[in-house]
Each structure stands twice: as C-alpha cells, then as structure tokens.
Amino acid sequence: MKMTAGSFQRVVLGLSLGMLLLATSARMVAAAAGKEGTASATKTPSSIPIASVENITEGAERQPLNITEKTPEQALASYMVRFRQKRAQQLEGTEKILEKSDYELRYKLTQALVDEMFRSLRKAQRVLEQTNMSAYPIFPTTNETVLSALVTTWEHTSFLSDLILRLPEILHQQIDDHAVRTQVIAWALTTCLSSPVYASEGLQLPLKLAQQELNLIPRDEDFINPYASADEVNPNDTLLTSLFPPLSPLPRGPHLSARDCWP
C-alpha cells in the first residue's frame, strides 16, 4: 500500500488519538480506588477503566511528525525527535506509578497498562511476522500498516522495559507464568534491539537489562537491576513474611546505671 505524506501523518495521529493518556487512566483508577486504599480494595483489576498508553503524562502534547517529501533516512531522523520525547514521557509516567504509596493501587494501574500494551504488541507482531521486512527501507513510509506496527512495537517495548525494571515484582507476576506474553516480549525486545531506532547504547541498555530481569537471556555474572526499589514489594506477601518473620522484641535486662559501669 502506497503511503502519501498525508496518510503518514494519519498513522502518527491515529496512534496518538487511538491510545489516550496514561494520566487519564491514572486519574480514572485513582477515582475508582478512592484515596489510595479505601475503595481500591473493593475494585478488581478487570473493573479498572482502561484509557490507553500512547501519552503517559498529564498534559503531554502529542506531536505528530511533520513528514513531507522525505527519504526514509530523513523520516527516521524526524521520528527520533518524537521518540526521545516519548521516552522522557514514559519515564515520567513510570515514576508517577512509583509515587503511589498503596501497593494495590500500583498493581492495578500497572496491570491495566500491561494488558493494553500486550494486546497491541500481539497485533503488531502478527502484522510484522507476515511481512517481508527485507523489502522495505529502514523506515517504511510507503506502507501505513507496517509502519504503524513498527511504531507500536518500538514505543510499547520501551515503556514495558521501564515497568519491568522499576516494578519487577509486579511485572514478573504478570509475565512469567504466561507463555504467550513471554514469547511476545521476547520477540519485541529482540525486534527493537535490531532496529535503527535503538542504535544508541543508551536506548539499548534498558532493553538488555529487561531481557536479563525476565531471564530471557542468561544473566551477566554481576547482573543487578539498578532500578528495583525495595518498597515495590507487596507488604502482604505471605512468602516474604514466612521467609522474614517479624522479629520478636528483645527481652529487657536489668538497667545499668552509670554507677554500675564505673568502679
């Protein structure tokens, strides 16, 4: 399918308008959950209204690419400006989730986003696996369907990597025992790492760390997830409670006065 400059704009606008603000989703979840813990206990993850994940910070502006008659290389360079802005927004959105003091609220908000992103990634995977990508340039402006699937893969994978590294306990629960999700994220990470969008080491690093965090590739001997937070663990986790039971108070001995300590 031949894509004109106008239809290319529609791809980017469609991705932006088709996937709404994470901040909107966050506000909806917060409203449904009450003040971090009151009504949240009565809401199940499936009852959370999902907005979408395209822009993930409140008030973030959607900036469509200004593509005219450009070569694939020029189009890629224009897209990279947008992609780096998107990365900053995704990191800010992840931090907003981490700011939630209630574990249940963090879990439900993350689950809603992860469910949405995996649905979109699975659709993109089907498109790209049925496409002879060697027939297209590095940035396929000539095919609206293929380009849309690539942009979805590039942007959702980076956001999922942020969540995997910063909320590993939650993401392991939502990925590890799901064969399809494990296969999809493994495919998405590999696809992105071979993409010119992720040519820089700085953009590749979170994806490589995510691969190791999920045990999709052998971990380095000195692997440490540098983004994991101790307060991300569920305080009601029965396994952790059994491994690390609360310490009993030490018995109080006789009180020693200063006179007892010196001859």
Protein Blocks (a to p, Z undefined) as FASTA:
>chain_A
ZZdfklmmmmmmmmmmmpccfklmmmmmmmmnonohilmmmpcfklpccfbfmbacehia
cdddddfbdcfklmmmmmmmmmmmmmmmmmmmmmmmmmpmblklmmmmmmmmmmmmmmmm
mmmmmmmmmpcfklpcfblckbmklmmmmmmmmmmmmmmmmmmmmmmmlmmmmmmmmmkl
mmmmmmmmmmmmmpmklmpfklmmmmmmmmmmnopaccdfklccfkbcfklpcfklmklm
mmmgcdddddddddddfklmpZZ
